């Protein structure tokens, strides 16, 4: 369940438009095989040529009682006409009373230079300056910020980027599948037309052995695309995620529904 929660949180980072100054706050309800046991929130701020994204996912109900967990992802950096230059990418995982942290620091050009891990009070640092995987790559949160900036500007989500998480490098490709109508339902406060975007992730150094994400269709390797539905919300027409779906043989479809949002 922890790996499922971790992967789902990573996907939920999708929600940003970077134009005029604003803060977008969103809350999601996540269902796995029809079971609701996870909530997620996204806070995004863009102002004066900078961006900041923070996402939090927490188990609750029976799942929270059996497996209390919270995962927080944060990313911030500079923004210049669609060029996203990360400064800091961090993750914090809290399971019961155990906390684990990771931070990736970047230079002025947005190249990862240092990884810091903190576990059980012990801090370790890894020098990334000579790691070829770090070149011309951004973090997983920033890649979705760029996606939505592109969608807001071009009205499509066809794009491809390199991602480095401090250890592995990935090629992330988004394919625009056109508009679809999301019907009204009891799970989401959104209904109407939204742009369907499919995401394929390819690890450059082989598929990891210890991640549910790469086994979710029954066999290790390339999986079916993750589906996102994007639209422009509020008076400012800010591009944002309104629905996400991941196929899975073991858990059934994992679906994130937009529960509420606020724009400031």
C-alpha positions, 0 to 999 in steps of 0.5 A: 500500500505504501508504494501505491500511495507514493506513486499516486501522490507523484501523479497528483502533482499535476496542477499549475498555470504560470501566467499572472500571480496567483495561488491555486489550492486543490483537494482530491479524493482517491479511490482504488478499486472503489475504496476511498482511503486517501485524500490529496491536496495541491498548493501552487503559487506563481509570482514575480518569475518564480514558482512553488508547488507543494503536494500532500497525500494522507491515508484516512479511515480504515486504511489510515487506521491500519497504515497511517501515512503522509507524503509531502512533495515540494518543488520551487524555482525560477520561471522565465517565459516557459523555461522552468529552472528548479532550485529545490526538490524535496520529499518527506514521508511520514509512516506512523512515527517514522520520517524520511526526507530527501532533498535535491539542490540545483545550481543557477542553471537548474542542474542538480548538484547535491542530494541530501537524505535524512533517515532516523536522524542520520544525514547523508549527502551525495554529490551529483555534479558529475552525474550524467543523468542530472544533465538537461533534466528536471524534477517530477513536480516541475515536469507537470508544471511545464506540461500545464504551462504548455497546455495553457499556451498551446491548448494541447499537451503534446510534449516530452521531457527528461526527469531526474529524481536524484537517482534515476533518469526517465523520459516522460512523454505526454500525448494529447487525445482530444477533449472528452466529456466528464459526466456529473457524478457523486465523487467530483465537483467537476463535470464538462469537457476536459482534455485527455492527456496520456503519459508514458514514462520510460526509465533510461537505466531499466525498469526498477525491481522494487516499485509497484508502478512497473508491475501494475499490469501483471508483468514488469516493464512498460505499462499502459499510459496514465490518464489525466484530464485537464481543463481551465478553471475559474475566472482566470482560466487556470489550466488544472488537473480535474481527474486522473486514472491509473490502470492496475490488475491488483487494485483495480483502477485508481482514480483521483477526483477533484473535490474542491479548489480555490484560486487566490 
